[in-house]
């Protein structure tokens, strides 16, 4: 564009959220999103679409959790953003397209996916062998809706390409973090607070909805799932698309680096080995369940018999040897394998 300085924010992108509302309007948007999220979650849990079973999962404690937190967040975030004062019409449309599109494809993976393939490497590798996984469909779908939202965010063709990468990349990255209670929402808040300095109206709706549902997540009653985590990341990606070119380039490079690292490094292990990150990750969560200590052997009341003189105990026919089970994870989302079977007592 002639006469535009390098790094400037182009018309249609917003260099801050316009309009007379200001911080007060953004606060109202956040509160409206929070109230809508609680109402939507209550309504969805009373009457889950298709019944309870499709949305039910079991966590590492063997307790039921619901995936309905994700749809509630999407409903509240997109609805509140569509009514937010001071938010340009194109940004409202971009948030709606990015959030609803990511939720639709993420929800498809939630409900129809098998979990046999994980990460870009797993899904794209399966696609190269002719197998179309639900994850591959999600990658393509979120990429497409991110591209549409990137165009709506405005700018030159190069700006639109960067916007699309930010939106789709943020959607994927936040979903990679949704492996422990509250982790994805905490990461969204950490990313959203700096963005709020320039785009308060754009981040108010998704963050207001997410914070309202954080108690359900931390309490392990519900989880975002792919639908919620992908959508929350995509909506924050739209907010990031309104920053300067230099900021967007730096954010896109960071997202790409973290996404590549996730293919070879476990974020959970890094967090658990880094005390400040571990503290933040555990903040507000239920304490990790420790394995029950083995009961101390009872001391016989009669005369002691030397071990060498004790007669051997015959094995009972059909006795089952104990099977080792995975140690309980410190707050993980997925349940381990079946519990160990103890051998029956000898006669």
N, C-alpha and C positions, 0 to 999 in steps of 0.2 A: 504494500500500500504506500503510495507516494506521500512523503512528508511525515511518515510515522517513525519515531525513534525506535532503535533496537531495544527490545525488552519492554516496550510499552504495552499497555493493556488495550486491546482493540475494542471498538464499539461492539456491543452485543455480548461481550464477556463480563463486563462489570469489573470495576477496580475496587470494589466495595459495593455494598448493597445500597442502592439508591432509595429515594423516597423519604418522606418526612418522619417515618416511624422511628428509626434509630434503635438504640439499645432497648428502649421500652417495648417497641414493637417486636423485637426478637425475643424478649423475655415472654411476652404474651404468646408468641408462636410456640416456644418451648413448652410452656405450661399447657397450651391446648393440645400439643402432640402427646404430652405425658398423660393427660386425662383421657384422650382418645385411645391411647395404647392400653391403659388399664381397662377401659370399657370394652375394647375389642377382645382383649384376652379373656375377660370374664364371659363374654358372649360366646366366643369360640370354644371355651372349655365346657360350657353348659351344653352346647350343641355342636360337637365337632363335625365338620363336613365329612361325610362318608363313615361316621362312627368313630369310636375311640381307637380301635385297633391300628389303622394306618398311621396314626400320629404317635403311637406309644413306642418307647424304647426303654431299655433296661441299662442302668449305669453300673459302675464298678462295685457298688455296694449291694447290687441285686435289687435296687429300688426303681420303681417306674418313673420316667421323666417324659414330658410331652414336647413335641416339636411345634406346638401351636404358638409359642413365643415369637417365632419368626414371622408368620402371617400377621400377627397382631402388630408387630413393629412396622411392617411394610404398609399396612393400612393406615396407621397413624402418621407415619413419616411422610408419605406421599400426599395424604389428605391435608395435613397441616401446612405442608409446603405450598400446596395449590392455593391456599388462602393467606399466605404470609404477607403482611404489609411490607412494602419496600423491596420486594423481590421482583426483578424483571420477568416479564411473561415468558421469555425464551428460557430462562433459568428454571422457572417452574415446570415448563414442559420437559426440559432435560432431566430434572430430578424424577419426574413421573416416569419417563421412558426408561431411565437407567434403573430406578428402584423396582418398578413392576416387571421389567424384562429380566433382571437378575433374579428376582424372586420366583418368577415362573420357571425358569430353567433350573434354578437351584432346587425348587420344590419338586420338579420332575426327578432330579437325581436323588433327593431325599426319599421319595415314595417308590420309585421304580428301580433305583440302583442296587447293585449287589455288594459293592464295596470290594470286589475282587481286584480292581485296578485303582491305583492311587497316583496322584500327581500327573503333571504333564507327560512325563516319561512313560508312565503306565498306560494312560489313555491314548496318547499318540502312537505308542508302540503297538497297541492292540489295533488301532486304526490302520497302521501300515500293513498289518497281517489280514486285513479285511474284516475285522471285528469292530462294529460300531457300538461303543459303550455309552451308557447314559452320561458319563463324565465327558466324553468327547462331544456329545450333543450340547452339553452345558457350556463347554469351552467355546464352541462355535456360536451358540445363541447369545451368550453374554458378550462375546466379541462384537456381534452384529448390533445388539441393542446399545452397546457402548459407543459404537461408531455413530449411530443415529444421534445419541445424546451429545457426542462430541461435536457434531455438526450444529446441533441446536445451541450449544454453548457459544458458538460464533468464532470469528477470526479468519485468518487466511487458511488455505488448504494445509499448510504445515502445522498451524495452530490446531486445526481440527484433528489432525492425525495424533498429535501429542495428547490432546484432550481425550480421544478415544482410548489411547494407551493408559492414561491415568485412571479412567473410569473402570475399564475392564481389569486392569492390574490391581487396583485397590480392592475391587470385588473379590478377586481370587486370593489376595494376600490376607485379607481379614478372615476369610474362610479357613485358611491354613492355620490361623491362630485359635480357631474355635475348638480346641481340644481339651480344655479344662474349664470348669465353671467360672464365668465372669471374665475370662481372659480376653475374648474378642471385644467385649464392650469396653473394658479398661483400655485396650489399645485404641479403640475408636475415640474415646475421650481424649487420650494423649495426643492423637493426631488432630482432633477437632478443635481443641482449645487454641492452638496457634492460628488455625484457619479462621477462628471466630474473630480475631483481631481485624481481619479484612473483610470476611464474608459472614457476619453474624447471622443474618437472616437465612443464609443458605445452609448453615450447620445447625440452626436452632431446632428445626423439625426432626431430623434423624436422631440427634443427640438427646433431645427431650424424650422421644419415644423410647430410646435405648435405656436411658437412666431410669425411666419409670418401670421397666421390666427387669432391671438388674437384680432386685431381690429374689425374683423367681429363679434367675440363673444361678446366683450364688447359693441359694437354698437347695439347688439340685432338684427343683420341682419341674423345671422346663429348661429348654435350650434353644438357641437360635436356629440350629440346623443350617444346611446350605442355603435355604430360602432366605432366612434372616441375615446370616453373616454376609452372603454375597450382596444382598440388597443394601445393607448398611454401608458396606465398603463402596458400592457403586454411587450411592447418594453423596458420600463424602468426596468421592472422586469428582463429581460435578462441582462441588464447592471449590475443590483445588483447581479446577479448570479456569476459575476466574482470577487466578493470581498472575504475577508477571511471568514472562517467558523463561527467565532464568530460574525462578522458583519452580515452575512446572518441570523444566528439564532436570533439575536436581531431584525433585520428588520422583519423577519417572525412573531415573537412574537408580535411586534407592530401592524402589519397588522391584525393578528388574533384578537387582543384585540379591535381594532377600528371597525372591521367588526362585532364582537359580540355586541359592544356598539351601533352600528347603528340600531340594532333590537329593542332597548328600548329607545334610546335617539335621539332626533332630532339634527343633526349637525348644521342645520340652526339656531335653537334657541340658541345653545351654542355660535355660532359665533356672533349672534346679541347681546347677553348679555355680550360679552367680548370686550371692546372697541378697543384694538389693532387688534384683529381679524376682527372686524367689519370694522375698517378703511381700513385694507388690502383688505377685501372682496369688499368694495365699490370703491377702487382705480381704476380710469379709467372708471367706469361705468356711465351710464346716471343717473341723479338724480331720486330718487323714485317719482312717481306721487302721489301727495297728493289729498285726496278727495276734491272736490269742496265745498267751504263754502256755507251754505244755505243763500239765499238772505234775506236781512232784510225786514220785513214787511213794506209796504208803509203806510204813515200817511195820513189819510183822511183830505181833505181841509175843509169840512163842520163842523158843530157843533158836538162835541163828544157825543156819546150815551153811557150811562152806560152799562156795560156788562150784568148786570142783566135784563135791560129793553130791550136788543136787542132781536128781534124775532128769534126763531129757524129757521135754514135753512133746508128745507126738502132735504133728500138724493135723489140723482138721481137714477132712476132704472138702474140696470146693472153696477153701478160704481164698479171699481176694487180696492180693498184695496192694499196699497203699500206692495210689497214684499221686505224683507231685502236681500241684496246681500253681499257677502264676501268683506271685505275691501281689496283694492288692496295691493298685496304683495310687499315688498320692493325689487323688482328686480327678482321675481320668473319667472320660465320658463313656467308654465302652466296657462292657462286662467281661471278665476273664473267662477262661474255660470252665468246665464243670468242676465242682469241688472234689477234693481228694476223698477216696473211699477208704475208711479205716478197716483193717483186718478184724474179723470177729474174734472175740476172746477164745482162748483155748479151753477145752473142757477141763 
